[in-house]
Amino acid sequence: MPRLSLRWLPLVAAVGLFALAGCDQEDVHSYDVPKPAASLGEARVKLLAAVFDVGDKDQWYFKLLGPRADVEAHAAAFAKFVESARFLSDPKNPVVWDVPPTWEKAESEQKMRFATFHPDPKNHAVELTVFRFDQKSPLLDNVNRWCDRDLGRPHLRKPDLEDEAVVTAIKAGDKLGKLVTLDGPGPRKGKHPMAGLGKGKEAGHPAPEAEKLPLTYAVPEGWKETGPRPMIANAFAIGDGGKSAEAQITTLGASFGDALTNHNRWRGQVGLPPVKSIDPRPTSIKVNDVASDYYDFVGPQGKRMLLVVAHRGQQTWFFKLIGDAQVVADHKGKFESFVQSVKFTGAAE
């Protein structure tokens, strides 16, 4: 059985030097690259992340992040916790695991987090988070997002993921996953790991160019920004009388699967069965003055999703409004105005 390699404990300064490389031009990323650290000797923050593909579409992330010494102190317990996990087919109870009795389970303000733990209740600087997503994303995209937002270090390239100092195998039950080990100097001053982008923007005003996202937009009245999370560049919560929806901005590479596969994945997000052909075809709406595909999926259980797919250079941008069908219907006009207000900044990559 593949197991977590502990040879990096304690980590020596030389480990991972071969993983430090500039951003490969063929890779597409959602965020700006921070100024590289002068050397790994400056590394103060460490990250361990176990990634598992479960079933046809689910992807799970177990992430331990904090000061380097603290993460190293809890690395063995983290590995044991991950290896104890068993993924189930029960939608109400999709995973079971063995939580060490000394750990503290914390409530999280980020609703997409499945669980949050503090391995040391007296030291919240080190945190273990678990995420579950209903779509899969490439490992390199996530690794470089962590490099940007959590570690403040240069991006990796695809060949770097073959280095066992960076990626090793780990198992949870019968599921084989990948364990990522990285460190860096930490996010830039004023940026806490996983902090949101540009909190406190007023509704109806464009997002300033100082933000990391290479675009501006007007936030509709009544939308509350909840910030980025893995795979989602930014999000907004919308609530009406106890019912809710969420607007999301996501970006991927120019090629992200064949059209029918993507169409059926989007249908599945609102509970619709797969189809053999795309019918009806999407309508059109302008994003940055360019005609873009506009989909409307209405599910059988009161769920609806509006989705706009905009292509720009080697990136594809997704603007989504998903949630209670009535809330989505009530905010359809605002969503369309939001999408039409988008202006990309800088040259297309």
Helices and strands as residue ranges (DSSP letters): G 17-19, G 40-42, E 45-54, E 58-67, H 68-84, E 86-87, E 95-96, E 104-106, E 113-118, E 127-133, H 139-146, I 147-151, G 158-162, E 167-172, E 175-184, E 215-216, E 224-225, E 234-240, E 243-253, H 259-268, E 283-287, E 290-298, E 303-312, E 315-324, H 325-330, H 332-340, E 343-344
